[in-house]
Amino acid sequence: MGHWIRCLCSRVADSLMLLLVLALSCNPSTAATASPSAPHIKPSYSFGRTFLGLDKCNACIGTSICKKFFKEEIRFDTWLSSHLKLPPSYLLSYSGNYTDDAKSWRLVDITRLTSKYRHDRADKRICTSLLKTKTCSLERALRRTHRFQKWLRAKRLTPDLVQGLSSPMLRCPSQRLLDRIVRRYAEVPDAGSIYMDHLTDRDKLRLLYTLSVNSHPILLQIFPDVEGWPFPRYLGSCGRLVVSASTRPLRDFYGAAPEVAADLALQLLAVLRSMGTNDLNYFFYFTHVDAGTFGVFSNGHLFIRDASTLGIIDKEEGETNLSPATLGSAEYKDIFSCLTVDCQSAFVSCNSIREKHSLVMVCQELLPKLLKGKFLQPVQDKIDSFLQHCADGLTDDQGVNEAVAKLAELLKPLRSCDSRFAYRYPDCKYSDKY
């Protein structure tokens, strides 16, 4: 009898569970409040593939961090614990949270290499120019190109394989720089060799696509923060989204207190010095700067937030043997040259880049907005005068360097030593360096 009663109860329970599942699936308002482990999460992932850009692979960046998204170990700020809600797809970047243990979370930036509008326009251009159709398989179209066929046959990434790409990083490529890209490419499981034997056809297309659209994630990979380079940490990519450590853009600090502004200005000048003179003999220069180029971590440390406008000249190996005329020739202009920019964009000669180039731009565009009206007279007048000398120094290398040195000396005693500057506190109490 007891066994019969247990069986009856079990069947009743099963029936009630079935009714509950049917009720939840028919009632959207009830389903929205279901447990996080409920099956309704699965369709959100299907929708997320398009949002992430996974439906466009292998014309994408990579898949190294996709599992984190699918396991909810990376969450957008709009994702609720009981219901996934993806943010608008037209934004260029998103705030998110990242965890390795489901207990401690840290802020991350989730970024597109370019706007969704530009991505969509580039996708249409690939189909109409290569296959003469409005829609197509992006991967199949790009695989047929002369450039990619050369990549497939190549054992090593050489300057002629990247000539004509729009990325400033590749305007003056050296073999040493290209070897570093292949050796440290983080979207493949086995790196470390300068030869491309460990790259599959898929990996080569992803690397070429990334370099063609925006070299920012590649720079974060080959010059990592753990080695002292002023970039946020690269955490991985999924589809057409990049995940990196979170920073606040410099524009958020234009209204900061005088001591904060002085500290950030000094850090900015120090970053530019390190990019011009470093142990690896690479000279980094900016082709453009704005209020989003630099960012600040929660500990007050300033980093390069957007590396997409960074060019690199190898002071050890010198320029590539190909001349600027060759760089801009039709032989090196193809669909990969204009995925996100005008195909007719002129290339600047590597010889025309001067070491003061970035300093002058920062003195023109960023430091006046950061330091304007922050200090008492006559200090403010001196700051403004040094900034003007720096900004006007296109024809005077010595004048720029002297103005920047005097500005730094003037700013040093204006910054404070307290817990707001966690990146150097309490070291600043005991070191003349600060």
C-alpha positions, 0 to 999 in steps of 0.5 A: 500500500505504501509503495502504491501511495508513493507512486501516486504522489510521484505521478501527481507531482509530475503532472503538477510540474508539467502544468507549471512549465506549460503555464510559464511558457504561455505567460511572458510576464511569469517567465520573466521572473523565473529562476536564472537557470530556466530554459528561457535564457537559451533564446537570448544567447541565440539573439546574442550571436548576432549582437556579438557578431558571431554570425559574421565569423570568420570576418571577425576578431576571435572567439577566445572569450565567448564562453564567458558571455554564454556562462554569464561570467561577463555581464553587460550592465543591463543584464539582470540576474533573472533575465538577460536584456542585451543593450542597444547594438548601435553603441560603440562601447559598453560597461560590463562586469567580469568574474573568474569565480562568480564571487568577485566581479571587476569592471570591464569595457566591451568595445566594437572595433568600429560602429555597427553602421560602419561594420554593416556598410563594410559588409555590404561593400565586400559583397557588392565589390567582390561577388556583385551581390547584395548579400553573401558569405563574407568569409567566402568572399574575403577568402577569394581575394588576392591578398588573402591567398598570399596570406595562405601561402605565406610561412611568415608575416612580411611587410608586403602582406600588410602594405596598403592596410589603413592601420597607422601601426602598419604604415611603416612596418618592420619585420621585427614588429610583424614577427611580434604580432604573430608570436603574441597573437592571443586568439590562437591556442599555440603562440610563440613562433614567428612562423605562421604554421600554428595559424589555421586558415581561419586564424589568418583571416581573423588576424587580417580582418582585425588589422584591416579594421582596427589594430587596437586589440593587437596592440594590447596583445603584443605590448601587454600591461604586465610588461609595463606598457601603458595599455589596459589589459586585453581579456579576449574577443567574441565575434566583433567585440573586444573585452578589456580592463575598464577605464574612465575617459580623460574627458571625465576629468576636465572638471577635476580638482587642481591636484588631480589635473596636475597629476594626470597631466604629468602622467600624460607627459610621462606616457608620451616620453615612454612611447618615444623612448623605450627598451625595445626601440619602438617609437610610438606616435599618434595620428590623432588624439581626443578626449577618449584616447586616454583613460584613467583606472580606478586607482588614478593611473592613466593609460592609453584607452584607445590605441587605434590611432597609434603608429609605430616606427622601428628605430632598431630596424628602420623603415620597410624597404617599400617607398611611400609611393609604393605603399599607396599604389594600386597593387596594395589597395584592395577591399582590406584597405578600405573596410572602415576608411576612405580607400583614397586616403593618402599615406604619410611618409615615415620620414615625416614623423617627428618625435615631438609630433604627439607632444604638440597634438596633446598640447593643442587638444588635451592639456589646455582643457585639463589645466585651464583655469585650475590654478592661482596666478601667476602659476596659471599664466606660466602654465598657459604660456608653456602650453602655447609654446608647446602647441606652436612648436611644429618647427622648433624641436628644442622649443617643444622639449624645453616648454614641456620640461618647464611645464612638468617642473611647474606641475610636480609640486601642485599634485598631492600625496593621498589615497585618491592616487592609489597607484602611487600611494603611500609610496609618494610619502617616501620617494622623491620620484613623486 
